Amino acid sequence: MIGGVAVALVVAAALSQMPLFHRGGARASIPALNAALEPLRSDFNRDAGDVRLVMLIDPT
C-alpha cells in the first residue's frame, strides 16, 4: 500500500515537470516520427549511459 502511494507520488511529480502540463508560456512541440522512428531513435541512442524513459500514451 505505502509502496504504491510512493510510486504514484513520484510519477505525479515527474509528470508535473513535463512541459506538456505547464500552464502558460510557449508549448513544447511534439516531433513527428517517421517509419524508422527518427528522431526518437537518434535521441535515445545519443543518451546512452543515462537513464532514459519512453512513455507510450494512448488517448483511450
N, C-alpha and C positions, 0 to 999 in steps of 0.2 A: 504494500500500500504506500508506504513512505517513499520507496524507490520510484514508483510510478508517478507520484506527485513531483518528485525531484526532476525526473526526466521531462515531465510536462512543463515545469518552470524553465528549464534550460532551453527547451525548444521554443517556448514563447519569447524568452529573452533574445534568442538568436533571430527569430522572425521579426521582432520589433526593430532590429537594427538593419534590416534589409531595406534598401532604398524604395522598393516597391510599396512598402507600407508606410512610408513617411508622408505626412501631410504637408502641402505647400511646397514651394521651390520647384526646381526642374525635376521631371521624372526621368529615371534611367530608361534608356531604350533597350528593348529585348531583341537581340540579334536573331535573324532568321538562319536556320540550319539548312545546309544542302544535303544531298544524298550521302556524302562522306562524313556528315556530322561536323563539318567545319563551320564556325570557328571553335566549337566546343572541344573537338579533339585536340587541336593545337594548344589551346589554353590549358587543357587538362594535362597534356604531356609536358608543357613548359613548367608547370608547378610540381614536377616530380620531386619527392623528398619532403614536401609539405603536406599537411592534412588537407584533403580535398573532399568536397561533399557535392553530390549530384542529386538534385531533387526532381522527381517527375510528378507534376501536379496535374490531376485530371479534373475538369470542371464539373463532373457529375458525382 
